Amino acid sequence: MVFILRGIRGATTALSNTKAEILMKTKELLLEMIQKNSLKKERIASVFFTLSDDLNAEFPAVAARQLGWTEVPLLCAREINVPNSMRQCIRILIHYNVEDDKQKIKHVYLHDAKSLREDLD
C-alpha cells in the first residue's frame, strides 16, 4: 500500500481567551476533522496549530493530547498581527498519510472561521 502525505486544514474561532474555551473549540474542530475525514491516529504524521495573536491562554496542542494523540508530533505557533485578520482564531494543519487522492480530503471551518473558506460546505 502506498501512502501520500497530504494536508488537511481546519479553523475555528473562540469566544474568549481562556484555557477552557481554547481547549473546547480545538477539541470540537479536531473531532469534526476526524469524523469528516475518517482519520486514523496512526496515519497522522504531525499537526501544526496556530493561534491569532489575541489568544494566549493555552496551547491548542493540549486538546490533541487530551484526545489521546500522545505519539503524534505537535507544534503550536502564534500568528502575526495582520490588519483586518480574523480575531480569536485557531487554525490546524494535519499532515496525514492517505491512500486516496486529495479530492477526498475534507477541510473543516467552524463558527466565524467559515467566512475564511465560503467555498466549502
PDB file as gemmi writes it, atoms N, CA and C in Angstrom:
CRYST1    1.000    1.000    1.000  90.00  90.00  90.00 P 1                      
ATOM      1  N   MET A   1       0.850  -1.176   0.000  1.00  0.00           N  
ATOM      2  CA  MET A   1       0.000   0.000   0.000  1.00  0.00           C  
ATOM      3  C   MET A   1       0.895   1.240   0.000  1.00  0.00           C  
ATOM      4  N   VAL A   2       0.593   2.175  -0.879  1.00  0.00           N  
ATOM      5  CA  VAL A   2       1.367   3.407  -0.991  1.00  0.00           C  
ATOM      6  C   VAL A   2       0.569   4.552  -0.377  1.00  0.00           C  
ATOM      7  N   PHE A   3       1.240   5.312   0.495  1.00  0.00           N  
ATOM      8  CA  PHE A   3       0.604   6.464   1.111  1.00  0.00           C  
ATOM      9  C   PHE A   3       1.246   7.740   0.588  1.00  0.00           C  
ATOM     10  N   ILE A   4       0.440   8.786   0.516  1.00  0.00           N  
ATOM     11  CA  ILE A   4       0.893  10.113   0.117  1.00  0.00           C  
ATOM     12  C   ILE A   4       0.579  11.058   1.269  1.00  0.00           C  
ATOM     13  N   LEU A   5       1.536  11.909   1.644  1.00  0.00           N  
ATOM     14  CA  LEU A   5       1.318  12.867   2.711  1.00  0.00           C  
ATOM     15  C   LEU A   5       0.513  14.048   2.169  1.00  0.00           C  
ATOM     16  N   ARG A   6      -0.603  14.319   2.812  1.00  0.00           N  
ATOM     17  CA  ARG A   6      -1.484  15.434   2.422  1.00  0.00           C  
ATOM     18  C   ARG A   6      -1.758  16.312   3.633  1.00  0.00           C  
ATOM     19  N   GLY A   7      -2.147  17.537   3.377  1.00  0.00           N  
ATOM     20  CA  GLY A   7      -2.528  18.462   4.435  1.00  0.00           C  
ATOM     21  C   GLY A   7      -4.034  18.582   4.525  1.00  0.00           C  
ATOM     22  N   ILE A   8      -4.536  18.535   5.740  1.00  0.00           N  
ATOM     23  CA  ILE A   8      -5.962  18.745   5.997  1.00  0.00           C  
ATOM     24  C   ILE A   8      -6.067  19.989   6.873  1.00  0.00           C  
ATOM     25  N   ARG A   9      -6.767  21.005   6.367  1.00  0.00           N  
ATOM     26  CA  ARG A   9      -6.871  22.291   7.049  1.00  0.00           C  
ATOM     27  C   ARG A   9      -8.160  22.404   7.833  1.00  0.00           C  
ATOM     28  N   GLY A  10      -8.064  23.170   8.913  1.00  0.00           N  
ATOM     29  CA  GLY A  10      -9.250  23.475   9.695  1.00  0.00           C  
ATOM     30  C   GLY A  10      -9.048  24.771  10.454  1.00  0.00           C  
ATOM     31  N   ALA A  11     -10.148  25.429  10.773  1.00  0.00           N  
ATOM     32  CA  ALA A  11     -10.091  26.656  11.569  1.00  0.00           C  
ATOM     33  C   ALA A  11     -11.404  26.841  12.303  1.00  0.00           C  
ATOM     34  N   THR A  12     -11.317  27.509  13.422  1.00  0.00           N  
ATOM     35  CA  THR A  12     -12.491  27.839  14.217  1.00  0.00           C  
ATOM     36  C   THR A  12     -12.193  29.121  14.969  1.00  0.00           C  
ATOM     37  N   THR A  13     -13.184  29.623  15.668  1.00  0.00           N  
ATOM     38  CA  THR A  13     -12.986  30.826  16.473  1.00  0.00           C  
ATOM     39  C   THR A  13     -13.418  30.555  17.910  1.00  0.00           C  
ATOM     40  N   ALA A  14     -12.734  31.211  18.826  1.00  0.00           N  
ATOM     41  CA  ALA A  14     -13.054  31.127  20.251  1.00  0.00           C  
ATOM     42  C   ALA A  14     -13.849  32.361  20.659  1.00  0.00           C  
ATOM     43  N   LEU A  15     -14.643  32.205  21.685  1.00  0.00           N  
ATOM     44  CA  LEU A  15     -15.418  33.340  22.182  1.00  0.00           C  
ATOM     45  C   LEU A  15     -14.628  34.184  23.172  1.00  0.00           C  
ATOM     46  N   SER A  16     -13.596  33.560  23.782  1.00  0.00           N  
ATOM     47  CA  SER A  16     -12.803  34.288  24.767  1.00  0.00           C  
ATOM     48  C   SER A  16     -11.404  33.683  24.848  1.00  0.00           C  
ATOM     49  N   ASN A  17     -10.486  34.418  25.422  1.00  0.00           N  
ATOM     50  CA  ASN A  17      -9.109  33.977  25.589  1.00  0.00           C  
ATOM     51  C   ASN A  17      -8.956  33.296  26.950  1.00  0.00           C  
ATOM     52  N   THR A  18      -9.561  32.112  27.067  1.00  0.00           N  
ATOM     53  CA  THR A  18      -9.441  31.328  28.296  1.00  0.00           C  
ATOM     54  C   THR A  18      -8.988  29.918  27.936  1.00  0.00           C  
ATOM     55  N   LYS A  19      -8.348  29.253  28.894  1.00  0.00           N  
ATOM     56  CA  LYS A  19      -7.910  27.878  28.671  1.00  0.00           C  
ATOM     57  C   LYS A  19      -9.086  26.997  28.267  1.00  0.00           C  
ATOM     58  N   ALA A  20     -10.161  27.091  29.017  1.00  0.00           N  
ATOM     59  CA  ALA A  20     -11.324  26.236  28.761  1.00  0.00           C  
ATOM     60  C   ALA A  20     -11.881  26.448  27.357  1.00  0.00           C  
ATOM     61  N   GLU A  21     -11.998  27.680  26.935  1.00  0.00           N  
ATOM     62  CA  GLU A  21     -12.563  27.982  25.611  1.00  0.00           C  
ATOM     63  C   GLU A  21     -11.641  27.504  24.493  1.00  0.00           C  
ATOM     64  N   ILE A  22     -10.353  27.754  24.628  1.00  0.00           N  
ATOM     65  CA  ILE A  22      -9.404  27.330  23.589  1.00  0.00           C  
ATOM     66  C   ILE A  22      -9.408  25.803  23.464  1.00  0.00           C  
ATOM     67  N   LEU A  23      -9.388  25.109  24.590  1.00  0.00           N  
ATOM     68  CA  LEU A  23      -9.401  23.640  24.549  1.00  0.00           C  
ATOM     69  C   LEU A  23     -10.719  23.105  23.985  1.00  0.00           C  
ATOM     70  N   MET A  24     -11.841  23.692  24.397  1.00  0.00           N  
ATOM     71  CA  MET A  24     -13.143  23.233  23.915  1.00  0.00           C  
ATOM     72  C   MET A  24     -13.268  23.415  22.396  1.00  0.00           C  
ATOM     73  N   LYS A  25     -12.914  24.590  21.891  1.00  0.00           N  
ATOM     74  CA  LYS A  25     -13.038  24.852  20.453  1.00  0.00           C  
ATOM     75  C   LYS A  25     -12.047  24.030  19.638  1.00  0.00           C  
ATOM     76  N   THR A  26     -10.848  23.812  20.187  1.00  0.00           N  
ATOM     77  CA  THR A  26      -9.859  22.998  19.478  1.00  0.00           C  
ATOM     78  C   THR A  26     -10.331  21.549  19.402  1.00  0.00           C  
ATOM     79  N   LYS A  27     -10.837  21.017  20.510  1.00  0.00           N  
ATOM     80  CA  LYS A  27     -11.350  19.636  20.507  1.00  0.00           C  
ATOM     81  C   LYS A  27     -12.518  19.494  19.531  1.00  0.00           C  
ATOM     82  N   GLU A  28     -13.417  20.463  19.551  1.00  0.00           N  
ATOM     83  CA  GLU A  28     -14.560  20.433  18.636  1.00  0.00           C  
ATOM     84  C   GLU A  28     -14.078  20.364  17.185  1.00  0.00           C  
ATOM     85  N   LEU A  29     -13.092  21.190  16.846  1.00  0.00           N  
ATOM     86  CA  LEU A  29     -12.568  21.207  15.485  1.00  0.00           C  
ATOM     87  C   LEU A  29     -11.846  19.901  15.156  1.00  0.00           C  
ATOM     88  N   LEU A  30     -10.997  19.428  16.045  1.00  0.00           N  
ATOM     89  CA  LEU A  30     -10.302  18.167  15.804  1.00  0.00           C  
ATOM     90  C   LEU A  30     -11.276  17.012  15.600  1.00  0.00           C  
ATOM     91  N   LEU A  31     -12.290  16.915  16.449  1.00  0.00           N  
ATOM     92  CA  LEU A  31     -13.266  15.829  16.326  1.00  0.00           C  
ATOM     93  C   LEU A  31     -14.028  15.901  15.007  1.00  0.00           C  
ATOM     94  N   GLU A  32     -14.345  17.101  14.563  1.00  0.00           N  
ATOM     95  CA  GLU A  32     -15.024  17.268  13.270  1.00  0.00           C  
ATOM     96  C   GLU A  32     -14.096  16.882  12.113  1.00  0.00           C  
ATOM     97  N   MET A  33     -12.819  17.235  12.222  1.00  0.00           N  
ATOM     98  CA  MET A  33     -11.852  16.865  11.186  1.00  0.00           C  
ATOM     99  C   MET A  33     -11.667  15.341  11.139  1.00  0.00           C  
ATOM    100  N   ILE A  34     -11.621  14.721  12.310  1.00  0.00           N  
ATOM    101  CA  ILE A  34     -11.513  13.257  12.395  1.00  0.00           C  
ATOM    102  C   ILE A  34     -12.717  12.608  11.738  1.00  0.00           C  
ATOM    103  N   GLN A  35     -13.898  13.067  12.110  1.00  0.00           N  
ATOM    104  CA  GLN A  35     -15.140  12.465  11.603  1.00  0.00           C  
ATOM    105  C   GLN A  35     -15.283  12.640  10.095  1.00  0.00           C  
ATOM    106  N   LYS A  36     -15.092  13.846   9.603  1.00  0.00           N  
ATOM    107  CA  LYS A  36     -15.296  14.108   8.172  1.00  0.00           C  
ATOM    108  C   LYS A  36     -14.282  13.403   7.275  1.00  0.00           C  
ATOM    109  N   ASN A  37     -13.089  13.117   7.826  1.00  0.00           N  
ATOM    110  CA  ASN A  37     -12.036  12.504   7.027  1.00  0.00           C  
ATOM    111  C   ASN A  37     -11.743  11.058   7.428  1.00  0.00           C  
ATOM    112  N   SER A  38     -12.513  10.520   8.370  1.00  0.00           N  
ATOM    113  CA  SER A  38     -12.293   9.149   8.871  1.00  0.00           C  
ATOM    114  C   SER A  38     -10.818   8.933   9.226  1.00  0.00           C  
ATOM    115  N   LEU A  39     -10.252   9.870   9.975  1.00  0.00           N  
ATOM    116  CA  LEU A  39      -8.831   9.834  10.290  1.00  0.00           C  
ATOM    117  C   LEU A  39      -8.485   8.688  11.233  1.00  0.00           C  
ATOM    118  N   LYS A  40      -7.339   8.090  10.966  1.00  0.00           N  
ATOM    119  CA  LYS A  40      -6.768   7.065  11.834  1.00  0.00           C  
ATOM    120  C   LYS A  40      -5.512   7.663  12.464  1.00  0.00           C  
ATOM    121  N   LYS A  41      -5.458   7.629  13.785  1.00  0.00           N  
ATOM    122  CA  LYS A  41      -4.363   8.267  14.517  1.00  0.00           C  
ATOM    123  C   LYS A  41      -2.985   7.813  14.035  1.00  0.00           C  
ATOM    124  N   GLU A  42      -2.853   6.545  13.695  1.00  0.00           N  
ATOM    125  CA  GLU A  42      -1.544   6.025  13.295  1.00  0.00           C  
ATOM    126  C   GLU A  42      -1.067   6.568  11.942  1.00  0.00           C  
ATOM    127  N   ARG A  43      -1.939   7.194  11.181  1.00  0.00           N  
ATOM    128  CA  ARG A  43      -1.542   7.768   9.893  1.00  0.00           C  
ATOM    129  C   ARG A  43      -1.226   9.262   9.977  1.00  0.00           C  
ATOM    130  N   ILE A  44      -1.385   9.859  11.147  1.00  0.00           N  
ATOM    131  CA  ILE A  44      -1.083  11.275  11.312  1.00  0.00           C  
ATOM    132  C   ILE A  44       0.417  11.437  11.438  1.00  0.00           C  
ATOM    133  N   ALA A  45       1.012  12.208  10.526  1.00  0.00           N  
ATOM    134  CA  ALA A  45       2.454  12.445  10.558  1.00  0.00           C  
ATOM    135  C   ALA A  45       2.802  13.530  11.570  1.00  0.00           C  
ATOM    136  N   SER A  46       2.031  14.611  11.591  1.00  0.00           N  
ATOM    137  CA  SER A  46       2.242  15.705  12.533  1.00  0.00           C  
ATOM    138  C   SER A  46       1.058  16.664  12.432  1.00  0.00           C  
ATOM    139  N   VAL A  47       0.963  17.544  13.418  1.00  0.00           N  
ATOM    140  CA  VAL A  47      -0.111  18.538  13.434  1.00  0.00           C  
ATOM    141  C   VAL A  47       0.494  19.882  13.818  1.00  0.00           C  
ATOM    142  N   PHE A  48       0.119  20.901  13.061  1.00  0.00           N  
ATOM    143  CA  PHE A  48       0.593  22.257  13.280  1.00  0.00           C  
ATOM    144  C   PHE A  48      -0.602  23.119  13.660  1.00  0.00           C  
ATOM    145  N   PHE A  49      -0.548  23.716  14.846  1.00  0.00           N  
ATOM    146  CA  PHE A  49      -1.608  24.596  15.346  1.00  0.00           C  
ATOM    147  C   PHE A  49      -1.107  26.030  15.318  1.00  0.00           C  
ATOM    148  N   THR A  50      -1.967  26.959  14.922  1.00  0.00           N  
ATOM    149  CA  THR A  50      -1.648  28.377  15.083  1.00  0.00           C  
ATOM    150  C   THR A  50      -2.825  29.066  15.760  1.00  0.00           C  
ATOM    151  N   LEU A  51      -2.489  30.128  16.470  1.00  0.00           N  
ATOM    152  CA  LEU A  51      -3.487  30.956  17.147  1.00  0.00           C  
ATOM    153  C   LEU A  51      -3.299  32.392  16.701  1.00  0.00           C  
ATOM    154  N   SER A  52      -4.394  33.105  16.530  1.00  0.00           N  
ATOM    155  CA  SER A  52      -4.262  34.538  16.279  1.00  0.00           C  
ATOM    156  C   SER A  52      -3.590  35.165  17.497  1.00  0.00           C  
ATOM    157  N   ASP A  53      -2.979  36.316  17.308  1.00  0.00           N  
ATOM    158  CA  ASP A  53      -2.140  36.892  18.359  1.00  0.00           C  
ATOM    159  C   ASP A  53      -2.901  37.294  19.620  1.00  0.00           C  
ATOM    160  N   ASP A  54      -4.235  37.294  19.575  1.00  0.00           N  
ATOM    161  CA  ASP A  54      -5.026  37.653  20.750  1.00  0.00           C  
ATOM    162  C   ASP A  54      -5.408  36.441  21.605  1.00  0.00           C  
ATOM    163  N   LEU A  55      -4.966  35.253  21.230  1.00  0.00           N  
ATOM    164  CA  LEU A  55      -5.214  34.043  22.030  1.00  0.00           C  
ATOM    165  C   LEU A  55      -3.883  33.540  22.578  1.00  0.00           C  
ATOM    166  N   ASN A  56      -3.762  33.534  23.897  1.00  0.00           N  
ATOM    167  CA  ASN A  56      -2.515  33.072  24.502  1.00  0.00           C  
ATOM    168  C   ASN A  56      -2.716  32.365  25.845  1.00  0.00           C  
ATOM    169  N   ALA A  57      -3.945  31.995  26.171  1.00  0.00           N  
ATOM    170  CA  ALA A  57      -4.233  31.390  27.466  1.00  0.00           C  
ATOM    171  C   ALA A  57      -3.874  29.901  27.538  1.00  0.00           C  
ATOM    172  N   GLU A  58      -3.731  29.247  26.377  1.00  0.00           N  
ATOM    173  CA  GLU A  58      -3.420  27.822  26.368  1.00  0.00           C  
ATOM    174  C   GLU A  58      -2.876  27.407  25.016  1.00  0.00           C  
ATOM    175  N   PHE A  59      -2.080  26.344  25.022  1.00  0.00           N  
ATOM    176  CA  PHE A  59      -1.609  25.745  23.786  1.00  0.00           C  
ATOM    177  C   PHE A  59      -2.731  24.858  23.235  1.00  0.00           C  
ATOM    178  N   PRO A  60      -3.162  25.024  21.986  1.00  0.00           N  
ATOM    179  CA  PRO A  60      -4.212  24.157  21.455  1.00  0.00           C  
ATOM    180  C   PRO A  60      -3.777  22.699  21.349  1.00  0.00           C  
ATOM    181  N   ALA A  61      -2.480  22.439  21.288  1.00  0.00           N  
ATOM    182  CA  ALA A  61      -1.996  21.056  21.226  1.00  0.00           C  
ATOM    183  C   ALA A  61      -2.394  20.256  22.463  1.00  0.00           C  
ATOM    184  N   VAL A  62      -2.647  20.931  23.570  1.00  0.00           N  
ATOM    185  CA  VAL A  62      -3.095  20.242  24.786  1.00  0.00           C  
ATOM    186  C   VAL A  62      -4.396  19.476  24.498  1.00  0.00           C  
ATOM    187  N   ALA A  63      -5.257  20.051  23.674  1.00  0.00           N  
ATOM    188  CA  ALA A  63      -6.519  19.372  23.322  1.00  0.00           C  
ATOM    189  C   ALA A  63      -6.245  18.068  22.593  1.00  0.00           C  
ATOM    190  N   ALA A  64      -5.276  18.063  21.694  1.00  0.00           N  
ATOM    191  CA  ALA A  64      -4.929  16.833  20.977  1.00  0.00           C  
ATOM    192  C   ALA A  64      -4.376  15.790  21.936  1.00  0.00           C  
ATOM    193  N   ARG A  65      -3.542  16.201  22.856  1.00  0.00           N  
ATOM    194  CA  ARG A  65      -3.007  15.272  23.856  1.00  0.00           C  
ATOM    195  C   ARG A  65      -4.143  14.684  24.693  1.00  0.00           C  
ATOM    196  N   GLN A  66      -5.124  15.521  25.055  1.00  0.00           N  
ATOM    197  CA  GLN A  66      -6.268  15.044  25.839  1.00  0.00           C  
ATOM    198  C   GLN A  66      -7.132  14.062  25.054  1.00  0.00           C  
ATOM    199  N   LEU A  67      -7.072  14.135  23.718  1.00  0.00           N  
ATOM    200  CA  LEU A  67      -7.801  13.184  22.873  1.00  0.00           C  
ATOM    201  C   LEU A  67      -7.001  11.895  22.651  1.00  0.00           C  
ATOM    202  N   GLY A  68      -5.811  11.810  23.247  1.00  0.00           N  
ATOM    203  CA  GLY A  68      -5.016  10.596  23.142  1.00  0.00           C  
ATOM    204  C   GLY A  68      -3.942  10.611  22.082  1.00  0.00           C  
ATOM    205  N   TRP A  69      -3.676  11.762  21.487  1.00  0.00           N  
ATOM    206  CA  TRP A  69      -2.652  11.868  20.457  1.00  0.00           C  
ATOM    207  C   TRP A  69      -1.290  12.034  21.136  1.00  0.00           C  
ATOM    208  N   THR A  70      -0.840  11.013  21.839  1.00  0.00           N  
ATOM    209  CA  THR A  70       0.392  11.098  22.616  1.00  0.00           C  
ATOM    210  C   THR A  70       1.642  10.802  21.797  1.00  0.00           C  
ATOM    211  N   GLU A  71       1.505  10.121  20.679  1.00  0.00           N  
ATOM    212  CA  GLU A  71       2.656   9.769  19.846  1.00  0.00           C  
ATOM    213  C   GLU A  71       2.775  10.647  18.601  1.00  0.00           C  
ATOM    214  N   VAL A  72       1.888  11.613  18.463  1.00  0.00           N  
ATOM    215  CA  VAL A  72       1.868  12.486  17.283  1.00  0.00           C  
ATOM    216  C   VAL A  72       2.698  13.737  17.556  1.00  0.00           C  
ATOM    217  N   PRO A  73       3.642  14.085  16.675  1.00  0.00           N  
ATOM    218  CA  PRO A  73       4.378  15.341  16.849  1.00  0.00           C  
ATOM    219  C   PRO A  73       3.437  16.539  16.660  1.00  0.00           C  
ATOM    220  N   LEU A  74       3.444  17.444  17.628  1.00  0.00           N  
ATOM    221  CA  LEU A  74       2.567  18.616  17.609  1.00  0.00           C  
ATOM    222  C   LEU A  74       3.411  19.881  17.728  1.00  0.00           C  
ATOM    223  N   LEU A  75       2.966  20.936  17.052  1.00  0.00           N  
ATOM    224  CA  LEU A  75       3.668  22.216  17.113  1.00  0.00           C  
ATOM    225  C   LEU A  75       2.633  23.330  17.193  1.00  0.00           C  
ATOM    226  N   CYS A  76       2.879  24.291  18.073  1.00  0.00           N  
ATOM    227  CA  CYS A  76       1.992  25.453  18.209  1.00  0.00           C  
ATOM    228  C   CYS A  76       2.763  26.725  17.870  1.00  0.00           C  
ATOM    229  N   ALA A  77       2.058  27.687  17.270  1.00  0.00           N  
ATOM    230  CA  ALA A  77       2.666  28.975  16.950  1.00  0.00           C  
ATOM    231  C   ALA A  77       1.597  30.067  17.021  1.00  0.00           C  
ATOM    232  N   ARG A  78       2.048  31.290  17.247  1.00  0.00           N  
ATOM    233  CA  ARG A  78       1.137  32.431  17.205  1.00  0.00           C  
ATOM    234  C   ARG A  78       1.314  33.132  15.871  1.00  0.00           C  
ATOM    235  N   GLU A  79       0.215  33.580  15.316  1.00  0.00           N  
ATOM    236  CA  GLU A  79       0.228  34.264  14.030  1.00  0.00           C  
ATOM    237  C   GLU A  79       0.635  35.723  14.211  1.00  0.00           C  
ATOM    238  N   ILE A  80       1.100  36.314  13.134  1.00  0.00           N  
ATOM    239  CA  ILE A  80       1.420  37.735  13.178  1.00  0.00           C  
ATOM    240  C   ILE A  80       0.120  38.538  13.146  1.00  0.00           C  
ATOM    241  N   ASN A  81       0.176  39.749  13.677  1.00  0.00           N  
ATOM    242  CA  ASN A  81      -0.999  40.612  13.737  1.00  0.00           C  
ATOM    243  C   ASN A  81      -1.129  41.365  12.411  1.00  0.00           C  
ATOM    244  N   VAL A  82      -1.922  40.818  11.524  1.00  0.00           N  
ATOM    245  CA  VAL A  82      -2.154  41.423  10.214  1.00  0.00           C  
ATOM    246  C   VAL A  82      -3.434  42.255  10.289  1.00  0.00           C  
ATOM    247  N   PRO A  83      -3.413  43.491   9.773  1.00  0.00           N  
ATOM    248  CA  PRO A  83      -4.632  44.308   9.798  1.00  0.00           C  
ATOM    249  C   PRO A  83      -5.815  43.563   9.163  1.00  0.00           C  
ATOM    250  N   ASN A  84      -6.940  43.646   9.806  1.00  0.00           N  
ATOM    251  CA  ASN A  84      -8.203  43.051   9.363  1.00  0.00           C  
ATOM    252  C   ASN A  84      -8.204  41.519   9.346  1.00  0.00           C  
ATOM    253  N   SER A  85      -7.253  40.898  10.038  1.00  0.00           N  
ATOM    254  CA  SER A  85      -7.268  39.434  10.099  1.00  0.00           C  
ATOM    255  C   SER A  85      -8.320  38.958  11.092  1.00  0.00           C  
ATOM    256  N   MET A  86      -8.692  37.698  10.974  1.00  0.00           N  
ATOM    257  CA  MET A  86      -9.699  37.129  11.857  1.00  0.00           C  
ATOM    258  C   MET A  86      -9.163  37.080  13.285  1.00  0.00           C  
ATOM    259  N   ARG A  87      -9.970  37.541  14.216  1.00  0.00           N  
ATOM    260  CA  ARG A  87      -9.599  37.571  15.624  1.00  0.00           C  
ATOM    261  C   ARG A  87     -10.027  36.275  16.306  1.00  0.00           C  
ATOM    262  N   GLN A  88      -9.349  35.949  17.385  1.00  0.00           N  
ATOM    263  CA  GLN A  88      -9.629  34.775  18.215  1.00  0.00           C  
ATOM    264  C   GLN A  88      -9.781  33.507  17.374  1.00  0.00           C  
ATOM    265  N   CYS A  89      -8.832  33.320  16.476  1.00  0.00           N  
ATOM    266  CA  CYS A  89      -8.894  32.218  15.515  1.00  0.00           C  
ATOM    267  C   CYS A  89      -7.871  31.133  15.861  1.00  0.00           C  
ATOM    268  N   ILE A  90      -8.327  29.908  15.792  1.00  0.00           N  
ATOM    269  CA  ILE A  90      -7.489  28.721  15.988  1.00  0.00           C  
ATOM    270  C   ILE A  90      -7.454  27.997  14.648  1.00  0.00           C  
ATOM    271  N   ARG A  91      -6.253  27.729  14.147  1.00  0.00           N  
ATOM    272  CA  ARG A  91      -6.107  27.031  12.864  1.00  0.00           C  
ATOM    273  C   ARG A  91      -5.319  25.742  13.089  1.00  0.00           C  
ATOM    274  N   ILE A  92      -5.653  24.746  12.288  1.00  0.00           N  
ATOM    275  CA  ILE A  92      -4.989  23.449  12.387  1.00  0.00           C  
ATOM    276  C   ILE A  92      -4.611  22.974  10.989  1.00  0.00           C  
ATOM    277  N   LEU A  93      -3.407  22.439  10.879  1.00  0.00           N  
ATOM    278  CA  LEU A  93      -2.969  21.762   9.667  1.00  0.00           C  
ATOM    279  C   LEU A  93      -2.504  20.368  10.083  1.00  0.00           C  
ATOM    280  N   ILE A  94      -3.260  19.352   9.669  1.00  0.00           N  
ATOM    281  CA  ILE A  94      -2.906  17.967   9.955  1.00  0.00           C  
ATOM    282  C   ILE A  94      -2.174  17.415   8.741  1.00  0.00           C  
ATOM    283  N   HIS A  95      -0.965  16.926   8.944  1.00  0.00           N  
ATOM    284  CA  HIS A  95      -0.209  16.234   7.897  1.00  0.00           C  
ATOM    285  C   HIS A  95      -0.574  14.761   8.013  1.00  0.00           C  
ATOM    286  N   TYR A  96      -1.235  14.244   6.967  1.00  0.00           N  
ATOM    287  CA  TYR A  96      -1.870  12.926   7.065  1.00  0.00           C  
ATOM    288  C   TYR A  96      -1.473  12.053   5.886  1.00  0.00           C  
ATOM    289  N   ASN A  97      -1.141  10.815   6.176  1.00  0.00           N  
ATOM    290  CA  ASN A  97      -0.796   9.838   5.140  1.00  0.00           C  
ATOM    291  C   ASN A  97      -2.074   9.208   4.598  1.00  0.00           C  
ATOM    292  N   VAL A  98      -2.351   9.461   3.321  1.00  0.00           N  
ATOM    293  CA  VAL A  98      -3.588   8.962   2.693  1.00  0.00           C  
ATOM    294  C   VAL A  98      -3.245   8.025   1.547  1.00  0.00           C  
ATOM    295  N   GLU A  99      -4.193   7.168   1.246  1.00  0.00           N  
ATOM    296  CA  GLU A  99      -4.056   6.343   0.052  1.00  0.00           C  
ATOM    297  C   GLU A  99      -4.994   6.838  -1.040  1.00  0.00           C  
ATOM    298  N   ASP A 100      -5.939   7.677  -0.667  1.00  0.00           N  
ATOM    299  CA  ASP A 100      -6.886   8.241  -1.628  1.00  0.00           C  
ATOM    300  C   ASP A 100      -6.321   9.518  -2.222  1.00  0.00           C  
ATOM    301  N   ASP A 101      -6.955   9.977  -3.303  1.00  0.00           N  
ATOM    302  CA  ASP A 101      -6.481  11.228  -3.888  1.00  0.00           C  
ATOM    303  C   ASP A 101      -6.957  12.423  -3.061  1.00  0.00           C  
ATOM    304  N   LYS A 102      -6.355  13.562  -3.299  1.00  0.00           N  
ATOM    305  CA  LYS A 102      -6.627  14.739  -2.479  1.00  0.00           C  
ATOM    306  C   LYS A 102      -8.047  15.266  -2.613  1.00  0.00           C  
ATOM    307  N   GLN A 103      -8.767  14.856  -3.629  1.00  0.00           N  
ATOM    308  CA  GLN A 103     -10.148  15.322  -3.793  1.00  0.00           C  
ATOM    309  C   GLN A 103     -11.058  14.831  -2.680  1.00  0.00           C  
ATOM    310  N   LYS A 104     -10.658  13.769  -1.986  1.00  0.00           N  
ATOM    311  CA  LYS A 104     -11.487  13.218  -0.912  1.00  0.00           C  
ATOM    312  C   LYS A 104     -11.226  13.882   0.436  1.00  0.00           C  
ATOM    313  N   ILE A 105     -10.235  14.737   0.513  1.00  0.00           N  
ATOM    314  CA  ILE A 105      -9.929  15.431   1.769  1.00  0.00           C  
ATOM    315  C   ILE A 105     -11.005  16.484   2.032  1.00  0.00           C  
ATOM    316  N   LYS A 106     -11.471  16.511   3.270  1.00  0.00           N  
ATOM    317  CA  LYS A 106     -12.499  17.474   3.681  1.00  0.00           C  
ATOM    318  C   LYS A 106     -11.888  18.451   4.683  1.00  0.00           C  
ATOM    319  N   HIS A 107     -11.675  19.678   4.246  1.00  0.00           N  
ATOM    320  CA  HIS A 107     -11.203  20.725   5.149  1.00  0.00           C  
ATOM    321  C   HIS A 107     -12.400  21.195   5.968  1.00  0.00           C  
ATOM    322  N   VAL A 108     -12.153  21.637   7.199  1.00  0.00           N  
ATOM    323  CA  VAL A 108     -13.251  21.956   8.122  1.00  0.00           C  
ATOM    324  C   VAL A 108     -13.068  23.357   8.694  1.00  0.00           C  
ATOM    325  N   TYR A 109     -14.088  24.176   8.534  1.00  0.00           N  
ATOM    326  CA  TYR A 109     -14.088  25.533   9.067  1.00  0.00           C  
ATOM    327  C   TYR A 109     -15.373  25.725   9.863  1.00  0.00           C  
ATOM    328  N   LEU A 110     -15.232  26.115  11.128  1.00  0.00           N  
ATOM    329  CA  LEU A 110     -16.371  26.229  12.034  1.00  0.00           C  
ATOM    330  C   LEU A 110     -16.536  27.666  12.539  1.00  0.00           C  
ATOM    331  N   HIS A 111     -17.730  27.962  12.972  1.00  0.00           N  
ATOM    332  CA  HIS A 111     -18.071  29.247  13.599  1.00  0.00           C  
ATOM    333  C   HIS A 111     -17.697  30.401  12.663  1.00  0.00           C  
ATOM    334  N   ASP A 112     -17.150  31.478  13.182  1.00  0.00           N  
ATOM    335  CA  ASP A 112     -16.830  32.636  12.332  1.00  0.00           C  
ATOM    336  C   ASP A 112     -15.771  32.319  11.286  1.00  0.00           C  
ATOM    337  N   ALA A 113     -14.979  31.278  11.528  1.00  0.00           N  
ATOM    338  CA  ALA A 113     -13.936  30.896  10.553  1.00  0.00           C  
ATOM    339  C   ALA A 113     -14.508  30.364   9.249  1.00  0.00           C  
ATOM    340  N   LYS A 114     -15.795  30.043   9.227  1.00  0.00           N  
ATOM    341  CA  LYS A 114     -16.430  29.615   7.972  1.00  0.00           C  
ATOM    342  C   LYS A 114     -16.257  30.676   6.888  1.00  0.00           C  
ATOM    343  N   SER A 115     -16.183  31.932   7.287  1.00  0.00           N  
ATOM    344  CA  SER A 115     -16.036  33.006   6.295  1.00  0.00           C  
ATOM    345  C   SER A 115     -14.675  32.971   5.597  1.00  0.00           C  
ATOM    346  N   LEU A 116     -13.709  32.257   6.159  1.00  0.00           N  
ATOM    347  CA  LEU A 116     -12.394  32.140   5.518  1.00  0.00           C  
ATOM    348  C   LEU A 116     -12.438  31.262   4.276  1.00  0.00           C  
ATOM    349  N   ARG A 117     -13.377  30.324   4.261  1.00  0.00           N  
ATOM    350  CA  ARG A 117     -13.499  29.388   3.126  1.00  0.00           C  
ATOM    351  C   ARG A 117     -14.975  29.167   2.817  1.00  0.00           C  
ATOM    352  N   GLU A 118     -15.612  30.191   2.295  1.00  0.00           N  
ATOM    353  CA  GLU A 118     -17.041  30.092   1.977  1.00  0.00           C  
ATOM    354  C   GLU A 118     -17.314  29.114   0.836  1.00  0.00           C  
ATOM    355  N   ASP A 119     -16.253  28.713   0.121  1.00  0.00           N  
ATOM    356  CA  ASP A 119     -16.423  27.749  -0.972  1.00  0.00           C  
ATOM    357  C   ASP A 119     -16.596  26.318  -0.467  1.00  0.00           C  
ATOM    358  N   LEU A 120     -16.357  26.084   0.826  1.00  0.00           N  
ATOM    359  CA  LEU A 120     -16.505  24.747   1.391  1.00  0.00           C  
ATOM    360  C   LEU A 120     -17.854  24.638   2.093  1.00  0.00           C  
ATOM    361  N   ASP A 121     -18.366  23.404   2.164  1.00  0.00           N  
ATOM    362  CA  ASP A 121     -19.645  23.231   2.887  1.00  0.00           C  
ATOM    363  C   ASP A 121     -19.442  23.042   4.353  1.00  0.00           C  
TER     364      ASP A 121                                                      
END                                                                             
